[in-house]
Amino acid sequence: MAGGSWTTKHIVHDLPASHREAYAQFYRSPCLMANVAVRNWRFLYKMGLSGCRWFGGLGDYLSVRKNGARRQRAAHDRS
């Protein structure tokens, strides 16, 4: 069955015992993804940094990009 193994053991009723025991070894943990707009991002852009990863602490990925919705709204306001 495609998908997370934490659900397979609850959905597939005729799962072989060996598979059920193997699935019991998988653990699930929550994951939070958030998009955060920051005002002081230009220093990263000037350094040529468009994305990075770090290990340790809270979070592990950063991506710098322009907000398309803001540009569209500004264009609409000018018209």
Long-range contacts (C-beta under 8 A, 24 or more apart in sequence): 4-28, 37-67
